[in-house]
Amino acid sequence: MKLFEELTWRGLIESVTSPSLEEKINEGGLTFYIGTDPTADSLHIGHFSSMLTAKRLKDHGHNPIILVGGGTGLIGDPRATKERDVISKEYLEKNYIALKKQIEDLFGYTMVNNYDWYENLNFIDYLRDYGKLFNINYMLSKETVKSRLETGISYTEFSYMILQSIDFLHLYEQKGCTMQIGGQDQWGNITAGLELIRKKHGADVECYGLTMPLITKADGTKFGKTEKGTVWLDKEKTSVYEMYQFLINAEDEKVIDYLKKLTFLTREEIEMYEEKVKTAPFKREAQKILAKEVISFLHGAEAYERAENIASALFKGNIKELEQEDIKQVLQGLEKKNVEDSVSLLEALVEAHIASSKREAREWIQQGSIQVNGEKVTQEDFILSKDNAICDNMTLIKRGKKNYYVLVQE
């Protein structure tokens, strides 16, 4: 199967600006770019899909450029709901450095920062050289702007489209870049960039745009920097074990979509796992291979094996056999609840709002539903203290099969 057909099968193509792009993608040799603003110091799992799309193109002979928007990040890509907060140059610069290292280490892509060409652009030149080429009615018709007209949009964010268009023009002129790819929400910005290039260099210029569907959860919400439970690629922000848990618990209705977009498994392999989801979903074989492929790519096979061992130890109640670093991974992603030091288990369950009352807590303990640091405890007067904490001053409580809580002794 040719590359464009494969990308379509994987669900990685939402829209293209020209039917001729299919042939260009199959041929190879295009220089293209993807942009991201440095509003965080790590990529997340949604970005990972885009970066892998770039790798699929690169492996087929195309040349990727990753643009980190140190300049556009100062402006802010308009949200559908409200104005973004202004971010300092220092914060964006710190994030740019972190992203540059992360992307280079993981993918080895060429990196550029658009602050480099905005830094010395004065306002008069901006208006004369670029603003004159944008029709207000054209800009108002773009979905990202249209959605904000009722609630209001500042001139600053309204100008974001022009700045991103300048990015495409600059990379076309300086790097021979003829294609921009991005999420489906970037369609308006991408097409505006194409218009600017054509106005500057003629209508017959061969440049293209391609958008990808946003990777979403089962409830339809996207993976974003501001979304609850963001899965970061940086293991200091999302531990390998946390990522393992996220992937291994992927919903059956989404796991095949994730395998297509987040792995390099072949069509035949993915269709085999798709059949397993239908016939034996309880085995979660598709989720297991998803976790193995993604974590091994990002953090190495050894990190995946450690995460799998942690999960096995928790399931068997052998958490104390884990190394302290592995225990910290378990605790990192769990909600922390403060309790007094040297408090009884019964009182701690109520104080931490795990149980709604002493009666409920007592029933759980007597029924053997509570584990403390991997061991079943049936004495309600069992004392939790810093002395018997499993890591630092933290105690791991398990209720039933899947409910975990971290109690921090103050």
Beta strands, then each sheet from edge to edge (+ up, - down):
strand 1: 15-16
strand 2: 31-36
strand 3: 63-68
strand 4: 110-113
strand 5: 179-183
strand 6: 208-212
strand 7: 336-339
strand 8: 343-344
strand 9: 370-372
strand 10: 375-376
strand 11: 383-384
strand 12: 394-399
strand 13: 403-409
sheet 1: 1+ 6- 5- 2- 3- 4-
sheet 2: 7+ 13+ 12- 9+ 10-
sheet 3: 8+ 11-
end
